[in-house]
Amino acid sequence: MDKVKEYLNQWSSSYKEDLLTNIMPFWMQFGWDRKHGGVYTCVNRDGSLMDTTKSVWFQGRFAFVCSFAYNTIEKNPEWLEAAKSTLDFIEKYCIDTDGHMFFEVTDNGEPIRKRRYVFSESFAAIAMAEYAQATGDKTYAEKALKIFKQIKHLTETPGLLPSKYCDSVKMQGHSLTMILINTASRIRQVISDPILDEQIEWSINQIRKYFIHPEFKALLETVGPNGEFINTNMGRTINPGHCIETAWFILEEAKYRNWDKELVDLGLTILDWSWEWGWDKEYGGIINFRDCLNLPPQDYSQDMKFWWPQTEAIIAALYAYEATGEPKYIEMHKQISDYTYAHFPDKEYGEWYGYLRRDGSVAQPAKGNLFKGPFHIPRMMIKSYDLCKEIISK
C-alpha cells in the first residue's frame, strides 16, 4: 500500500503542476475573450486563433472548469473572473427566446446555429452550480436548477425539440441519459430539489434496464424503446469512452451513497466491459468505436485515439480503485496514464493534441475547435488530483 500511496502522490503532484503551469495558462492566454467575454476554442497548435466562432457548450464547460479549479486547486481570482465573464456571456447571448440555447454564436454573441440537443444547457447548469459554490452566491445555484428544469421541459414535452429521425423510428440514446447523472449531481452539491435525485435514479435505472447488454458484455449507445437490440450499424455501436465516463459517474454516485454495493458493481461492470472493448492491445489507448458483433464500425474515426476517452479512463480507474482497493485498477490507471502522457501532451507549445491515429501519430495538431477545448483535460487533472489525495489520506 505504501508503494501505491507513493505512486498516487506522484500523480497528484503532477496533475496539479500540469494544470497550473500548462493547461490553465494556455486557455487563459489564448482562449479567454477579455473583450466580449466568454471563451474561444478554435485555436491552432500555438494558440493562435483560427476561427472566432464560439461553441456555446464550451462557454459552460470553461466557466465550470475555472470554478472547479478555484474550488479544488487554489483560490485564483483570475479564474473566478473568467468564469463570471463567461457566465455573463451565456446569459446575455446564448439563450434563445424559446429558452433553448444556441450551439454556436459569433465572438460578440450573434447567433449562428441551434441544434436539437440540450448539452449546452447541461454544461451551463454545472457551471452555474460550481460558480455558486466558489462564490457563495446562491442565485447561481437557483439559476442552475432553473436551467435543469428547462432541460427536462425541453426533452419531455413532445414537439419542442425536432426529432432526429422520422416518427416511425423508435429508439433511445445513451448520451443524454448519462450526462444528466453528472448534471444533477453537480447541481445537488449547492441546492436541494427532489427532481435532481429523481433524475439520477431514473438515469441509472435506464442504463441498467435498457442499455446494458450482457450478451455482448457491453453498454450500447442506441437501443429500442424497451432496450431492444437493434441490429444495424448504429444499434451495434459501442462507444468505449462514453461508457467509461458513465462508469465513473455511477461510481461517484455510489460514493455519495456510502459506496452502495449495487451501484459499485454496476459501475465496475461497465468499466471492465468497456475497457475490454476499448483498450487497443496492439498500440495502447482507448479507441473510438467498436461493433458489438465485431463487424466493421461505420464511423471513419473508429480506430482513432481521441483525447477525451483517455481522460475519462484515468478518472474511472481511480474511482474503481478507491471503491475496491483492487490492484488491477491501479494497473489500469498506469496503463492509460503511460499511454496518454506519452502521446497527447505537446511538449513544444503546451496543452494536448486532440486527435491521434491508431498508431499514436498526430492526425492534426490544433489545440481546439467547437468540440475540443478546456474541459476534459483540466477536469481530469482537477478530479484526479482530488481522488488521489482522498485515497492517500485513508
C-alpha positions in Angstrom: 0.0 0.0 0.0 2.9 2.4 0.7 4.0 1.9 -2.9 0.5 2.7 -4.1 0.4 5.8 -2.0 3.8 6.9 -3.3 2.6 6.3 -6.8 -0.6 8.3 -6.3 1.2 11.1 -4.5 3.4 11.5 -7.6 0.5 11.7 -9.9 -1.4 14.1 -7.6 1.5 16.5 -7.7 1.8 16.0 -11.5 -1.8 16.8 -12.1 -1.7 20.0 -10.1 1.6 21.1 -11.6 0.4 20.4 -15.2 -2.9 22.3 -14.6 -1.2 25.3 -13.0 1.7 25.7 -15.4 0.4 24.3 -18.7 -3.4 23.8 -19.2 -5.0 26.7 -17.4 -2.3 29.3 -18.5 -2.8 28.2 -22.2 -6.5 28.8 -22.1 -6.4 31.9 -20.0 -4.0 33.4 -22.6 -5.4 32.1 -25.9 -9.0 31.2 -25.1 -10.5 33.8 -22.7 -12.0 36.6 -24.7 -11.4 39.6 -22.4 -13.2 42.0 -24.9 -16.5 40.3 -25.4 -16.5 37.8 -22.6 -16.6 34.0 -23.0 -14.0 31.7 -24.5 -12.6 30.9 -27.9 -11.8 27.3 -28.6 -10.8 27.2 -32.3 -7.1 27.7 -31.7 -4.1 26.3 -33.6 -1.2 24.3 -32.1 0.5 27.5 -30.9 -2.7 29.0 -29.5 -3.3 31.4 -32.5 -6.9 32.0 -33.2 -8.2 30.1 -36.3 -11.9 31.0 -36.1 -13.8 33.4 -33.8 -16.9 31.2 -33.7 -17.8 30.4 -30.1 -19.0 27.0 -29.1 -21.9 27.5 -26.7 -21.4 24.3 -24.8 -17.8 25.3 -24.2 -18.9 28.5 -22.7 -20.4 26.5 -19.9 -17.5 24.0 -19.8 -14.9 26.7 -19.5 -16.9 28.5 -16.7 -17.2 25.2 -14.9 -13.5 24.3 -15.2 -12.5 27.8 -13.9 -14.8 27.5 -10.9 -13.9 23.8 -10.3 -10.2 24.7 -10.3 -10.9 27.5 -7.9 -12.8 25.3 -5.6 -10.3 22.4 -5.7 -6.8 23.5 -6.6 -6.3 27.1 -5.5 -8.2 30.4 -5.0 -7.0 32.1 -8.1 -9.2 35.2 -8.5 -8.4 35.4 -12.3 -10.1 32.0 -12.8 -13.2 33.3 -11.0 -13.2 36.5 -13.1 -13.0 34.4 -16.3 -15.9 32.2 -15.0 -18.1 35.2 -14.3 -17.2 36.8 -17.7 -18.2 33.6 -19.4 -21.4 33.1 -17.4 -22.4 36.7 -18.2 -21.8 35.9 -21.9 -24.0 32.9 -21.7 -26.9 34.7 -20.1 -26.6 37.7 -22.4 -26.2 36.0 -25.8 -26.5 32.2 -25.7 -30.2 31.6 -24.7 -32.8 32.0 -27.5 -36.3 33.5 -26.8 -37.8 30.0 -26.6 -35.5 29.1 -23.7 -33.4 26.7 -25.8 -29.7 27.6 -26.0 -27.7 28.1 -29.2 -24.9 25.8 -30.3 -22.7 28.4 -32.0 -22.5 32.2 -31.7 -20.1 34.8 -33.1 -17.4 36.4 -31.0 -19.8 39.2 -29.9 -22.8 36.9 -29.4 -24.7 36.9 -32.6 -26.5 33.5 -33.1 -25.2 31.2 -35.8 -26.7 27.8 -35.1 -29.0 25.8 -32.9 -29.1 22.0 -32.6 -31.8 19.6 -31.2 -29.5 18.7 -28.3 -29.5 20.2 -24.8 -25.9 19.7 -23.9 -25.3 23.5 -24.0 -27.8 23.7 -21.2 -26.3 20.9 -19.3 -22.8 22.5 -19.2 -24.2 25.9 -18.4 -26.1 24.4 -15.4 -23.0 22.7 -13.9 -21.0 26.0 -14.5 -23.7 28.0 -12.6 -23.6 25.4 -9.8 -19.8 25.3 -9.5 -19.6 29.1 -9.5 -22.3 29.3 -6.8 -20.0 27.0 -4.7 -17.0 29.2 -5.4 -18.6 32.5 -4.5 -21.4 31.5 -2.1 -23.8 33.4 -4.4 -27.0 31.2 -4.1 -28.6 33.0 -7.0 -26.4 31.0 -9.3 -27.5 27.7 -7.6 -31.1 28.8 -8.3 -30.1 29.6 -12.0 -28.5 26.1 -12.3 -31.7 24.4 -11.1 -33.8 26.6 -13.4 -31.8 25.5 -16.4 -32.0 21.9 -15.3 -35.8 22.1 -15.1 -35.7 23.7 -18.6 -33.8 20.7 -19.9 -36.5 18.5 -18.5 -39.2 20.6 -20.1 -37.5 20.7 -23.5 -36.8 16.9 -23.6 -40.0 15.7 -22.1 -42.5 17.9 -24.0 -43.4 16.5 -27.4 -42.7 18.9 -30.3 -40.4 21.3 -28.5 -37.3 19.8 -30.0 -37.1 18.4 -33.5 -36.9 14.7 -33.9 -33.6 13.3 -35.1 -35.3 10.6 -37.2 -38.7 10.0 -38.7 -41.6 9.3 -36.4 -41.6 5.6 -37.4 -38.1 5.1 -35.9 -38.4 4.2 -32.3 -35.1 4.2 -30.3 -33.4 5.9 -27.4 -29.8 7.0 -26.9 -27.3 6.7 -24.1 -25.8 10.2 -24.2 -28.5 12.3 -22.6 -29.3 9.6 -20.1 -25.7 9.5 -18.9 -24.9 13.2 -18.9 -27.9 14.1 -16.7 -26.5 11.9 -13.9 -23.5 14.2 -13.7 -25.5 17.4 -14.3 -27.9 16.6 -11.5 -25.1 15.5 -9.1 -23.1 18.8 -9.7 -26.2 20.9 -9.1 -27.2 18.9 -6.0 -23.9 20.0 -4.3 -25.3 23.5 -4.0 -29.1 23.3 -3.9 -31.6 20.6 -3.0 -34.6 19.6 -5.1 -36.3 16.2 -5.4 -36.0 16.5 -9.2 -32.2 16.0 -9.0 -32.3 12.8 -7.1 -35.1 11.5 -9.2 -33.2 12.2 -12.4 -30.1 10.4 -11.1 -32.1 7.4 -10.1 -34.1 7.4 -13.3 -30.9 7.6 -15.5 -29.2 4.8 -13.6 -32.2 2.6 -13.9 -32.5 3.3 -17.6 -28.8 2.3 -18.1 -29.2 -0.8 -16.0 -32.5 -1.9 -17.6 -32.1 -0.9 -21.2 -28.5 -0.1 -22.3 -26.6 -2.8 -20.5 -26.5 -5.9 -22.7 -24.8 -8.9 -21.0 -25.0 -11.0 -24.2 -22.3 -8.7 -25.7 -20.7 -7.7 -22.3 -21.4 -4.1 -23.5 -23.2 -0.9 -22.8 -24.8 0.1 -26.2 -25.2 3.6 -27.4 -28.5 3.1 -29.0 -31.3 0.7 -28.2 -35.0 0.3 -28.8 -37.7 1.9 -26.5 -37.6 -1.1 -24.2 -33.9 -1.8 -24.6 -34.2 -4.0 -27.7 -31.0 -4.7 -29.6 -31.2 -3.0 -33.0 -29.1 -5.0 -35.5 -27.9 -2.0 -37.5 -24.6 -0.2 -37.7 -25.8 2.4 -35.3 -27.5 -0.1 -33.0 -24.4 -2.2 -32.7 -22.2 0.7 -31.8 -20.1 0.7 -28.6 -18.5 4.0 -27.6 -15.9 2.9 -25.0 -15.2 6.5 -23.9 -18.8 7.3 -23.2 -19.3 4.0 -21.4 -16.2 4.6 -19.2 -17.4 8.1 -18.4 -20.7 6.7 -17.4 -18.9 4.2 -15.2 -17.3 6.9 -13.1 -20.5 8.9 -12.9 -22.1 5.8 -11.4 -19.2 5.2 -9.1 -19.3 8.8 -7.9 -23.0 8.4 -7.1 -22.1 5.1 -5.3 -19.6 7.0 -3.2 -22.2 9.7 -2.4 -24.4 6.8 -1.1 -21.6 5.4 1.1 -20.4 3.1 -1.5 -23.7 1.5 -2.3 -22.8 -2.1 -3.4 -25.2 -2.4 -6.3 -24.0 0.9 -7.8 -20.4 -0.1 -7.3 -21.0 -3.4 -9.0 -22.8 -1.7 -11.9 -20.0 0.9 -12.4 -17.3 -1.7 -12.2 -19.1 -4.0 -14.7 -19.4 -1.1 -17.2 -15.8 -0.1 -16.7 -14.4 -3.7 -17.1 -16.5 -4.4 -20.2 -15.8 -1.1 -21.8 -12.0 -1.4 -21.1 -12.0 -4.8 -22.8 -13.8 -3.4 -25.8 -11.9 -0.1 -26.0 -8.3 -0.8 -25.0 -6.1 -1.2 -28.1 -3.9 -4.3 -27.2 -1.5 -3.6 -30.1 -0.8 0.2 -29.8 -2.4 1.1 -26.4 -5.0 3.7 -25.7 -8.8 3.7 -25.9 -10.2 3.7 -29.4 -13.3 5.5 -30.5 -15.8 2.9 -31.6 -16.4 -0.9 -31.7 -19.2 -3.0 -33.1 -20.7 -5.4 -30.6 -20.8 -8.2 -33.3 -17.2 -7.3 -34.3 -18.3 -6.1 -37.7 -16.6 -3.0 -39.2 -17.8 0.2 -37.5 -19.2 2.7 -39.9 -17.6 5.8 -38.3 -14.5 6.9 -40.2 -12.7 7.7 -36.9 -13.5 4.3 -35.4 -9.9 3.3 -34.6 -8.5 6.7 -33.8 -7.4 7.8 -30.3 -9.2 11.0 -29.2 -8.1 12.9 -26.1 -11.3 12.6 -24.1 -11.8 8.8 -23.7 -8.2 8.6 -22.3 -9.0 11.3 -19.6 -12.3 9.6 -18.7 -10.4 6.3 -18.3 -7.9 7.9 -15.9 -10.7 9.2 -13.7 -12.6 5.9 -13.8 -9.6 3.8 -12.8 -9.0 6.0 -9.8 -12.7 5.8 -8.7 -12.6 2.0 -9.2 -9.5 1.7 -7.0 -11.0 3.9 -4.3 -14.1 1.8 -4.4 -12.4 -1.6 -4.2 -8.7 -1.3 -3.4 -8.1 -3.9 -6.1 -4.6 -3.7 -7.6 -5.9 -4.2 -11.1 -7.3 -0.7 -11.2 -4.0 0.8 -10.2 -2.5 -1.2 -13.1 -5.3 0.1 -15.4 -4.6 3.7 -14.3 -0.9 3.1 -15.0 -1.6 1.7 -18.5 -3.9 4.5 -19.6 -1.7 7.2 -18.0 1.5 5.9 -19.5 -0.1 5.8 -22.9 -1.8 9.2 -22.6 1.2 11.1 -21.3 3.5 9.6 -23.9 1.3 10.7 -26.8 -1.0 13.6 -26.2 0.9 16.4 -24.5 2.6 18.9 -26.8 6.0 19.4 -25.3 6.8 22.4 -27.5 3.7 24.6 -27.4 1.8 23.2 -24.4 -1.7 21.8 -23.9 -2.5 18.5 -25.6 -3.2 17.2 -29.1 -6.7 16.0 -29.5 -6.7 13.6 -32.5 -4.3 10.7 -32.9 -4.3 8.0 -35.5 -4.4 4.4 -34.2 -0.6 4.1 -34.1 -0.4 7.2 -31.9 0.8 9.6 -34.5 -0.7 13.1 -34.6 -3.6 13.4 -37.1 -4.0 17.1 -36.8 -2.2 19.4 -34.3 -4.8 22.1 -33.4 -5.5 22.5 -29.7 -9.2 23.3 -30.1 -12.3 23.5 -32.2 -16.0 23.5 -31.5 -15.7 20.1 -29.8 -12.3 20.2 -28.1 -11.3 22.9 -25.6 -10.8 23.4 -21.9 -12.9 20.7 -20.4 -12.0 17.0 -20.4 -8.3 17.5 -19.8 -8.5 20.1 -16.9 -11.5 18.3 -15.4 -9.4 15.1 -15.4 -6.5 16.8 -13.7 -8.6 18.5 -11.1 -10.8 15.4 -10.4 -7.8 13.0 -10.3 -5.8 15.3 -8.1 -8.7 15.3 -5.6 -9.2 11.5 -5.9 -5.5 10.8 -5.3 -5.5 12.9 -2.2 -8.6 11.2 -0.9 -7.1 7.7 -1.4 -3.8 8.7 0.1 -5.5 10.1 3.2 -7.3 6.9 4.1 
